Structure formats: C-alpha cells, structure tokens
Amino acid sequence: MNILNNAVAMMFLSFIIGVFVDLALRRMAIYESISGRFLFADEKTYERFGVALYRKILLATPLRFFNTQIKIPKNRDLQLLKDIRKHIAAAEVSHWVGFVVMMVATIYAWMNFGPKIGLSFVVLNVLGNLYPCMLQQYNKRRLYQLIAAIERRKS
C-alpha cells in the first residue's frame, strides 16, 4: 500500500509532521506572529462555518481525549489561562502545518490517483486540519477576552 494514495494514513502523517514543525517553529521569532493571527476578524464568522457544532461533535467522540490540557478550569488563574493559550497556539500551528502538508499531498494524489482519491484527501483535510484550526482560533479569541477581563480586574 502506498501512503500517498491513502488519505487516512496521510492525515496521521500530516499530524506528526505538524507536531515536529511546530516544535521547530517555537524556537523562531516568527512563532508569536504566526500563532497570534486569526483567519476571520469576527467571532460570528466561525460560528457561521459551524465551528460550534464541530466542537460539540468532537466532544461526543473519543477525540475529546486529545489535547486535554486545553480545558478552561473553574479556577480562573491568570497564569493557568496563559499556559492554556500556549497549548492552543501549539495545536493551531500544528494543524496549519498539517493542512499545508495535506494540501500538497492532495494535489499529488489528485494528479496521480484521480479525483476520487483526491477528494477523500480534501474531505479529511478539511475535517482533520482546517476545522481544528478554526476551532482553536475560536477558542483562542474567547480565551483572550477572558484573560483581558481578568487583567483589567487586577489593575
């Protein structure tokens, strides 16, 4: 079996590549700029794309056991929230890298194995990388608002 015509195997490979590239990018000055960006300016746009529904579906599956450190606790400790922000940034950047890797693999698969295989890559890339990126950005925006509110109360 060729990994380049298996969308599921390629998805997992994109996750692994994303994690390692994220670790390398963290050491670079550009990381803060990359992890601080948003795809959409408005929080409602994420909701229109179904990110809230995607989150509910995700939490109803065994996938909820991934990234367990990205849970906002009842205790709203400022340092803990800032640590969660770092985990969100790492997850987001990893998925963006995975998205790019899968896009390249999608083009290759589409050209060499046909539209049926190529379309399976597109679907898995959207569900496995793009929506998790948008979910992390949605959560990150909400977390930034919470951190700002706590910082205003302290000053």
MDTraj code that builds the backbone (N, CA, C; nanometers):
import mdtraj as md
import numpy as np

residues = "MET ASN ILE LEU ASN ASN ALA VAL ALA MET MET PHE LEU SER PHE ILE ILE GLY VAL PHE VAL ASP LEU ALA LEU ARG ARG MET ALA ILE TYR GLU SER ILE SER GLY ARG PHE LEU PHE ALA ASP GLU LYS THR TYR GLU ARG PHE GLY VAL ALA LEU TYR ARG LYS ILE LEU LEU ALA THR PRO LEU ARG PHE PHE ASN THR GLN ILE LYS ILE PRO LYS ASN ARG ASP LEU GLN LEU LEU LYS ASP ILE ARG LYS HIS ILE ALA ALA ALA GLU VAL SER HIS TRP VAL GLY PHE VAL VAL MET MET VAL ALA THR ILE TYR ALA TRP MET ASN PHE GLY PRO LYS ILE GLY LEU SER PHE VAL VAL LEU ASN VAL LEU GLY ASN LEU TYR PRO CYS MET LEU GLN GLN TYR ASN LYS ARG ARG LEU TYR GLN LEU ILE ALA ALA ILE GLU ARG ARG LYS SER".split()
xyz = np.array([
    [0.0841, -0.1184, 0.0000],
    [0.0000, 0.0000, 0.0000],
    [0.0886, 0.1248, 0.0000],
    [0.0556, 0.2156, -0.0857],
    [0.1280, 0.3417, -0.0974],
    [0.0617, 0.4451, -0.0073],
    [0.1381, 0.5058, 0.0812],
    [0.0817, 0.6038, 0.1743],
    [0.0256, 0.7258, 0.1011],
    [0.0790, 0.7551, -0.0154],
    [0.0351, 0.8743, -0.0894],
    [-0.0988, 0.8560, -0.1606],
    [-0.1572, 0.7374, -0.1542],
    [-0.2934, 0.7217, -0.2064],
    [-0.3900, 0.6795, -0.0964],
    [-0.3464, 0.6887, 0.0285],
    [-0.4294, 0.6549, 0.1444],
    [-0.4498, 0.7821, 0.2264],
    [-0.5685, 0.8406, 0.2173],
    [-0.5952, 0.9688, 0.2828],
    [-0.5855, 0.9595, 0.4347],
    [-0.6300, 0.8501, 0.4936],
    [-0.6263, 0.8365, 0.6390],
    [-0.4816, 0.8289, 0.6883],
    [-0.4005, 0.7474, 0.6237],
    [-0.2597, 0.7367, 0.6620],
    [-0.1886, 0.8704, 0.6431],
    [-0.2198, 0.9378, 0.5341],
    [-0.1568, 1.0674, 0.5081],
    [-0.2002, 1.1713, 0.6111],
    [-0.3254, 1.1617, 0.6573],
    [-0.3736, 1.2540, 0.7605],
    [-0.2922, 1.2377, 0.8879],
    [-0.2715, 1.1127, 0.9296],
    [-0.1926, 1.0899, 1.0504],
    [-0.0483, 1.1352, 1.0317],
    [0.0055, 1.1142, 0.9139],
    [0.1403, 1.1626, 0.8858],
    [0.1448, 1.3151, 0.8926],
    [0.0405, 1.3819, 0.8430],
    [0.0379, 1.5291, 0.8493],
    [0.0325, 1.5766, 0.9941],
    [-0.0365, 1.5020, 1.0818],
    [-0.0396, 1.5376, 1.2237],
    [0.1002, 1.5295, 1.2835],
    [0.1703, 1.4211, 1.2521],
    [0.3048, 1.4002, 1.3065],
    [0.4002, 1.5075, 1.2555],
    [0.3952, 1.5352, 1.1267],
    [0.4807, 1.6409, 1.0699],
    [0.4463, 1.7750, 1.1340],
    [0.3179, 1.8016, 1.1526],
    [0.2744, 1.9262, 1.2149],
    [0.3314, 1.9454, 1.3545],
    [0.3322, 1.8392, 1.4335],
    [0.3859, 1.8478, 1.5700],
    [0.5347, 1.8801, 1.5670],
    [0.6097, 1.8119, 1.4808],
    [0.7542, 1.8355, 1.4763],
    [0.7890, 1.9739, 1.4198],
    [0.7172, 2.0169, 1.3192],
    [0.7430, 2.1501, 1.2643],
    [0.7058, 2.2573, 1.3659],
    [0.5968, 2.2353, 1.4406],
    [0.5585, 2.3298, 1.5464],
    [0.6702, 2.3421, 1.6495],
    [0.7289, 2.2296, 1.6884],
    [0.8392, 2.2342, 1.7846],
    [0.9567, 2.3156, 1.7319],
    [0.9849, 2.3024, 1.6030],
    [1.0936, 2.3804, 1.5427],
    [1.0565, 2.5283, 1.5332],
    [0.9328, 2.5566, 1.4951],
    [0.8897, 2.6960, 1.4811],
    [0.8862, 2.7702, 1.6140],
    [0.8611, 2.6996, 1.7230],
    [0.8569, 2.7642, 1.8546],
    [0.9867, 2.8337, 1.8897],
    [1.0952, 2.7870, 1.8329],
    [1.2270, 2.8444, 1.8612],
    [1.2553, 2.9688, 1.7767],
    [1.1644, 3.0020, 1.6870],
    [1.1850, 3.1150, 1.5961],
    [1.1026, 3.2356, 1.6402],
    [1.1544, 3.3529, 1.6067],
    [1.0880, 3.4779, 1.6450],
    [0.9518, 3.4933, 1.5778],
    [0.9332, 3.4332, 1.4637],
    [0.8093, 3.4482, 1.3873],
    [0.6918, 3.3718, 1.4504],
    [0.7198, 3.2831, 1.5453],
    [0.6157, 3.1980, 1.6031],
    [0.5024, 3.2789, 1.6669],
    [0.5372, 3.3828, 1.7408],
    [0.4338, 3.4660, 1.8047],
    [0.3421, 3.5281, 1.7010],
    [0.3994, 3.5704, 1.5905],
    [0.3196, 3.6304, 1.4842],
    [0.2277, 3.5270, 1.4195],
    [0.2804, 3.4084, 1.3953],
    [0.2008, 3.3024, 1.3331],
    [0.0881, 3.2586, 1.4251],
    [0.1194, 3.2374, 1.5514],
    [0.0198, 3.1842, 1.6448],
    [-0.0798, 3.2893, 1.6918],
    [-0.0525, 3.4154, 1.6651],
    [-0.1424, 3.5216, 1.7082],
    [-0.2405, 3.5678, 1.6030],
    [-0.2343, 3.5111, 1.4865],
    [-0.3230, 3.5530, 1.3765],
    [-0.4580, 3.4831, 1.3827],
    [-0.5543, 3.5460, 1.3153],
    [-0.6881, 3.4891, 1.3052],
    [-0.7276, 3.4814, 1.1587],
    [-0.7967, 3.3771, 1.1230],
    [-0.8454, 3.3592, 0.9863],
    [-0.9578, 3.4579, 0.9556],
    [-1.0446, 3.4799, 1.0544],
    [-1.1576, 3.5715, 1.0385],
    [-1.1524, 3.6774, 1.1475],
    [-1.1932, 3.7982, 1.1128],
    [-1.1907, 3.9078, 1.2087],
    [-1.3044, 3.8990, 1.3097],
    [-1.4136, 3.8369, 1.2709],
    [-1.5332, 3.8345, 1.3535],
    [-1.5566, 3.6950, 1.4109],
    [-1.5856, 3.6885, 1.5397],
    [-1.6126, 3.5608, 1.6064],
    [-1.7354, 3.4907, 1.5473],
    [-1.8309, 3.5675, 1.5026],
    [-1.9547, 3.5112, 1.4467],
    [-1.9287, 3.4354, 1.3162],
    [-1.8257, 3.4729, 1.2438],
    [-1.7935, 3.4035, 1.1182],
    [-1.7582, 3.2578, 1.1460],
    [-1.6849, 3.2338, 1.2533],
    [-1.6517, 3.0962, 1.2912],
    [-1.7800, 3.0174, 1.3188],
    [-1.8723, 3.0828, 1.3870],
    [-1.9987, 3.0166, 1.4186],
    [-2.0789, 2.9881, 1.2918],
    [-2.0743, 3.0797, 1.1948],
    [-2.1456, 3.0565, 1.0680],
    [-2.0883, 2.9371, 0.9922],
    [-1.9605, 2.9121, 1.0087],
    [-1.8968, 2.7977, 0.9435],
    [-1.9186, 2.6678, 1.0220],
    [-1.9913, 2.6750, 1.1328],
    [-2.0261, 2.5551, 1.2070],
    [-1.9220, 2.5075, 1.3060],
    [-1.8345, 2.5963, 1.3493],
    [-1.7293, 2.5567, 1.4419],
    [-1.7876, 2.5109, 1.5752],
    [-1.8935, 2.5760, 1.6210],
    [-1.9562, 2.5351, 1.7477],
    [-2.0150, 2.3939, 1.7359],
    [-2.0783, 2.3641, 1.6236],
    [-2.1322, 2.2297, 1.6002],
    [-2.0184, 2.1279, 1.5901],
    [-1.9112, 2.1649, 1.5200],
    [-1.7945, 2.0773, 1.5084],
    [-1.7392, 2.0462, 1.6475],
    [-1.7346, 2.1473, 1.7342],
    [-1.6849, 2.1293, 1.8707],
    [-1.7732, 2.0294, 1.9462],
    [-1.9054, 2.0424, 1.9331],
    [-1.9968, 1.9510, 2.0016],
    [-1.9770, 1.8077, 1.9533],
    [-1.9620, 1.7918, 1.8230],
    [-1.9395, 1.6586, 1.7659],
    [-1.8064, 1.6024, 1.8162],
    [-1.7048, 1.6849, 1.8164],
    [-1.5722, 1.6440, 1.8624],
    [-1.5765, 1.5969, 2.0077],
    [-1.6483, 1.6709, 2.0912],
    [-1.6570, 1.6352, 2.2333],
    [-1.7402, 1.5095, 2.2578],
    [-1.8206, 1.4697, 2.1605],
    [-1.9030, 1.3490, 2.1738],
    [-1.8308, 1.2244, 2.1240],
    [-1.7085, 1.2404, 2.0750],
    [-1.6321, 1.1277, 2.0225],
    [-1.5085, 1.1037, 2.1085],
    [-1.4393, 0.9928, 2.0869],
    [-1.3144, 0.9689, 2.1613],
    [-1.2051, 1.0729, 2.1332],
    [-1.2230, 1.1546, 2.0300],
    [-1.1241, 1.2583, 2.0009],
    [-1.1149, 1.3623, 2.1121],
    [-1.2130, 1.3640, 2.2001],
    [-1.2110, 1.4600, 2.3112],
    [-1.0942, 1.4332, 2.4060],
    [-1.0348, 1.3146, 2.3974],
    [-0.9235, 1.2819, 2.4851],
    [-0.7907, 1.3392, 2.4362],
    [-0.7898, 1.3940, 2.3144],
    [-0.6705, 1.4626, 2.2652],
    [-0.6724, 1.6059, 2.3172],
    [-0.5566, 1.6617, 2.3407],
    [-0.5432, 1.7996, 2.3890],
    [-0.6275, 1.8253, 2.5134],
    [-0.6149, 1.7392, 2.6119],
    [-0.6911, 1.7565, 2.7357],
    [-0.6417, 1.8757, 2.8165],
    [-0.5217, 1.9257, 2.7855],
    [-0.4700, 2.0420, 2.8574],
    [-0.5334, 2.1727, 2.8087],
    [-0.6205, 2.1652, 2.7087],
    [-0.6887, 2.2838, 2.6579],
    [-0.8315, 2.2842, 2.7116],
    [-0.8424, 2.2853, 2.8422],
    [-0.9715, 2.2937, 2.9083],
    [-0.9664, 2.4083, 3.0076],
    [-1.0631, 2.4971, 2.9987],
    [-1.0646, 2.6097, 3.0913],
    [-1.1264, 2.5618, 3.2227],
    [-1.0482, 2.5688, 3.3296],
    [-1.0970, 2.5199, 3.4585],
    [-1.1901, 2.6216, 3.5253],
    [-1.2589, 2.5751, 3.6268],
    [-1.3448, 2.6649, 3.7059],
    [-1.2598, 2.7718, 3.7747],
    [-1.1416, 2.7301, 3.8229],
    [-1.0483, 2.8235, 3.8843],
    [-0.9824, 2.9049, 3.7730],
    [-1.0108, 3.0294, 3.7635],
    [-0.9627, 3.1144, 3.6537],
    [-0.8315, 3.1826, 3.6897],
    [-0.7301, 3.1026, 3.7141],
    [-0.5980, 3.1528, 3.7451],
    [-0.5344, 3.2097, 3.6183],
    [-0.4830, 3.3314, 3.6271],
    [-0.4296, 3.4005, 3.5095],
    [-0.3141, 3.3239, 3.4456],
    [-0.2216, 3.2746, 3.5258],
    [-0.1072, 3.2013, 3.4703],
    [-0.1520, 3.0716, 3.4036],
    [-0.2484, 3.0043, 3.4615],
    [-0.3015, 2.8813, 3.4027],
    [-0.3671, 2.9109, 3.2680],
    [-0.4405, 3.0210, 3.2591],
    [-0.5034, 3.0601, 3.1324],
    [-0.3983, 3.0937, 3.0266],
    [-0.2893, 3.1556, 3.0673],
    [-0.1815, 3.1859, 2.9725],
    [-0.1128, 3.0582, 2.9243],
    [-0.1021, 2.9586, 3.0128],
    [-0.0474, 2.8286, 2.9719],
    [-0.1404, 2.7597, 2.8725],
    [-0.2708, 2.7692, 2.8964],
    [-0.3683, 2.7115, 2.8036],
    [-0.3572, 2.7802, 2.6683],
    [-0.3332, 2.9109, 2.6693],
    [-0.3154, 2.9860, 2.5444],
    [-0.1972, 2.9298, 2.4652],
    [-0.0895, 2.8936, 2.5326],
    [0.0266, 2.8344, 2.4644],
    [-0.0090, 2.6999, 2.4024],
    [-0.0873, 2.6194, 2.4738],
    [-0.1291, 2.4889, 2.4207],
    [-0.2205, 2.5075, 2.2990],
    [-0.3083, 2.6059, 2.3057],
    [-0.3966, 2.6342, 2.1918],
    [-0.3132, 2.6762, 2.0713],
    [-0.2146, 2.7628, 2.0927],
    [-0.1288, 2.8078, 1.9828],
    [-0.0536, 2.6908, 1.9212],
    [-0.0009, 2.6018, 2.0045],
    [0.0727, 2.4858, 1.9531],
    [-0.0185, 2.3950, 1.8714],
    [-0.1395, 2.3707, 1.9215],
    [-0.2335, 2.2861, 1.8479],
    [-0.2713, 2.3508, 1.7148],
    [-0.2938, 2.4810, 1.7185],
    [-0.3335, 2.5510, 1.5963],
    [-0.2230, 2.5487, 1.4917],
    [-0.1022, 2.5829, 1.5315],
    [0.0096, 2.5858, 1.4361],
    [0.0358, 2.4459, 1.3817],
    [0.0283, 2.3450, 1.4660],
    [0.0475, 2.2067, 1.4206],
    [-0.0551, 2.1697, 1.3140],
    [-0.1801, 2.2080, 1.3358],
    [-0.2830, 2.1775, 1.2373],
    [-0.2651, 2.2584, 1.1086],
    [-0.2181, 2.3835, 1.1197],
    [-0.1929, 2.4607, 0.9970],
    [-0.0828, 2.3955, 0.9143],
    [0.0216, 2.3499, 0.9817],
    [0.1294, 2.2799, 0.9101],
    [0.0741, 2.1521, 0.8478],
    [-0.0049, 2.0782, 0.9241],
    [-0.0668, 1.9574, 0.8716],
    [-0.1574, 1.9872, 0.7530],
    [-0.2271, 2.0989, 0.7586],
    [-0.3141, 2.1403, 0.6487],
    [-0.2334, 2.1626, 0.5209],
    [-0.1212, 2.2316, 0.5337],
    [-0.0355, 2.2582, 0.4173],
    [0.0224, 2.1277, 0.3633],
    [0.0679, 2.0407, 0.4521],
    [0.1221, 1.9113, 0.4095],
    [0.0160, 1.8318, 0.3339],
    [-0.1055, 1.8297, 0.3890],
    [-0.2145, 1.7564, 0.3233],
    [-0.2540, 1.8204, 0.1908],
    [-0.2446, 1.9520, 0.1793],
    [-0.2772, 2.0177, 0.0516],
    [-0.1791, 1.9735, -0.0568],
    [-0.0519, 1.9689, -0.0221],
    [0.0488, 1.9229, -0.1183],
    [0.0214, 1.7765, -0.1558],
    [-0.0071, 1.6945, -0.0543],
    [-0.0375, 1.5537, -0.0805],
    [-0.1662, 1.5393, -0.1613],
    [-0.2623, 1.6284, -0.1390],
    [-0.3882, 1.6252, -0.2135],
    [-0.3643, 1.6497, -0.3613],
    [-0.2829, 1.7490, -0.3913],
    [-0.2520, 1.7796, -0.5320],
    [-0.1841, 1.6603, -0.5973],
    [-0.0870, 1.6015, -0.5261],
    [-0.0170, 1.4848, -0.5784],
    [-0.1138, 1.3677, -0.6001],
    [-0.1970, 1.3401, -0.4992],
    [-0.2902, 1.2272, -0.5083],
    [-0.3922, 1.2494, -0.6195],
    [-0.4404, 1.3706, -0.6325],
    [-0.5408, 1.4011, -0.7352],
    [-0.4820, 1.3790, -0.8746],
    [-0.3595, 1.4255, -0.8934],
    [-0.2963, 1.4147, -1.0249],
    [-0.2571, 1.2704, -1.0575],
    [-0.2143, 1.1938, -0.9579],
    [-0.1624, 1.0596, -0.9834],
    [-0.2621, 0.9464, -0.9606],
    [-0.3624, 0.9681, -0.8756],
    [-0.4561, 0.8608, -0.8432],
    [-0.6008, 0.8948, -0.8777],
    [-0.6244, 1.0163, -0.9240],
    [-0.7578, 1.0535, -0.9706],
    [-0.8386, 1.1338, -0.8701],
    [-0.9514, 1.1847, -0.9164],
    [-1.0330, 1.2726, -0.8324],
    [-1.0970, 1.2031, -0.7124],
    [-1.1251, 1.0754, -0.7216],
    [-1.1863, 1.0046, -0.6092],
    [-1.0928, 1.0048, -0.4877],
    [-0.9687, 0.9692, -0.5097],
    [-0.8685, 0.9706, -0.4025],
    [-0.8409, 1.1149, -0.3604],
    [-0.8274, 1.2038, -0.4567],
    [-0.8014, 1.3453, -0.4269],
    [-0.9110, 1.4068, -0.3421],
    [-1.0353, 1.3744, -0.3730],
    [-1.1480, 1.4283, -0.2965],
    [-1.1490, 1.3742, -0.1533],
    [-1.1086, 1.2501, -0.1362],
    [-1.1013, 1.1954, 0.0002],
    [-0.9961, 1.2709, 0.0817],
    [-0.8872, 1.3112, 0.0180],
    [-0.7845, 1.3916, 0.0846],
    [-0.8419, 1.5271, 0.1249],
    [-0.9187, 1.5888, 0.0348],
    [-0.9772, 1.7201, 0.0633],
    [-1.0702, 1.7117, 0.1837],
    [-1.1584, 1.6121, 0.1844],
    [-1.2557, 1.5972, 0.2934],
    [-1.1837, 1.5756, 0.4266],
    [-1.0884, 1.4849, 0.4283],
    [-1.0157, 1.4591, 0.5535],
    [-0.9332, 1.5797, 0.5964],
    [-0.8789, 1.6540, 0.5018],
    [-0.8004, 1.7717, 0.5368],
    [-0.8887, 1.8802, 0.5983],
    [-1.0065, 1.8985, 0.5427],
    [-1.0984, 1.9981, 0.5980],
    [-1.1423, 1.9571, 0.7386],
    [-1.1825, 1.8316, 0.7546],
    [-1.2313, 1.7857, 0.8848],
    [-1.1193, 1.7643, 0.9871],
    [-1.0026, 1.7233, 0.9406],
    [-0.8935, 1.6898, 1.0320],
    [-0.7941, 1.7996, 1.0579],
    [-0.7888, 1.9016, 0.9732],
    [-0.6926, 2.0097, 0.9937],
    [-0.7562, 2.1484, 0.9908],
    [-0.8368, 2.1771, 0.8891],
    [-0.8928, 2.3120, 0.8777],
    [-0.9904, 2.3429, 0.9912],
    [-1.0847, 2.2530, 1.0165],
    [-1.1809, 2.2790, 1.1247],
    [-1.1142, 2.2820, 1.2621],
    [-1.0176, 2.1947, 1.2909],
    [-0.9475, 2.2105, 1.4187],
    [-0.8735, 2.3448, 1.4296],
    [-0.8187, 2.3940, 1.3188],
    [-0.7552, 2.5271, 1.3208],
    [-0.8574, 2.6341, 1.3548],
    [-0.9716, 2.6288, 1.2886],
    [-1.0749, 2.7288, 1.3146],
    [-1.1283, 2.7163, 1.4570],
    [-1.1398, 2.5939, 1.5076],
    [-1.1853, 2.5739, 1.6450],
    [-1.0850, 2.6321, 1.7443],
    [-0.9566, 2.6105, 1.7198],
    [-0.8547, 2.6664, 1.8086],
    [-0.8577, 2.8197, 1.8051],
    [-0.8770, 2.8761, 1.6867],
    [-0.8846, 3.0219, 1.6771],
    [-1.0086, 3.0751, 1.7491],
    [-1.1186, 3.0055, 1.7353],
    [-1.2418, 3.0435, 1.8039],
    [-1.2207, 3.0402, 1.9558],
    [-1.1610, 2.9319, 2.0039],
    [-1.1326, 2.9195, 2.1466],
    [-1.0297, 3.0224, 2.1924],
    [-0.9298, 3.0471, 2.1085],
    [-0.8247, 3.1424, 2.1423],
    [-0.8825, 3.2829, 2.1592],
    [-0.9734, 3.3206, 2.0711],
    [-1.0369, 3.4524, 2.0799],
    [-1.1143, 3.4647, 2.2110],
    [-1.1894, 3.3616, 2.2459],
    [-1.2651, 3.3627, 2.3709],
    [-1.1716, 3.3656, 2.4918],
    [-1.0603, 3.2928, 2.4830],
    [-0.9628, 3.2909, 2.5915],
    [-0.8955, 3.4267, 2.6073],
    [-0.8610, 3.4924, 2.4965],
    [-0.8018, 3.6265, 2.5028],
    [-0.8956, 3.7236, 2.5740],
    [-1.0254, 3.7135, 2.5452],
    [-1.1232, 3.8007, 2.6104],
    [-1.1271, 3.7738, 2.7608],
    [-1.1208, 3.6475, 2.8004],
    [-1.1215, 3.6111, 2.9416],
    [-0.9951, 3.6608, 3.0110],
    [-0.8805, 3.6433, 2.9483],
    [-0.7538, 3.6896, 3.0058],
    [-0.7558, 3.8419, 3.0213],
    [-0.8052, 3.9124, 2.9196],
    [-0.8117, 4.0592, 2.9261],
    [-0.9038, 4.1040, 3.0395],
    [-1.0151, 4.0358, 3.0588],
    [-1.1081, 4.0722, 3.1661],
    [-1.0427, 4.0515, 3.3031],
    [-0.9710, 3.9422, 3.3197],
    [-0.9030, 3.9153, 3.4472],
    [-0.7932, 4.0181, 3.4712],
    [-0.7173, 4.0519, 3.3672],
    [-0.6107, 4.1518, 3.3819],
    [-0.6677, 4.2890, 3.4159],
    [-0.7847, 4.3253, 3.3582],
    [-0.8475, 4.4534, 3.3916],
    [-0.8904, 4.4561, 3.5380],
    [-0.9435, 4.3449, 3.5873],
    [-0.9853, 4.3373, 3.7273],
    [-0.8689, 4.3519, 3.8236],
    [-0.7525, 4.2981, 3.7837],
    [-0.6352, 4.3033, 3.8706],
    [-0.5728, 4.4428, 3.8763],
    [-0.5911, 4.5207, 3.7698],
    [-0.5249, 4.6529, 3.7698],
    [-0.6162, 4.7624, 3.8161],
])
top = md.Topology()
chain = top.add_chain()
for i, resn in enumerate(residues, 1):
    res = top.add_residue(resn, chain, resSeq=i)
    for name in ("N", "CA", "C"):
        top.add_atom(name, md.element.get_by_symbol(name[0]), res)
traj = md.Trajectory(xyz[None], top)
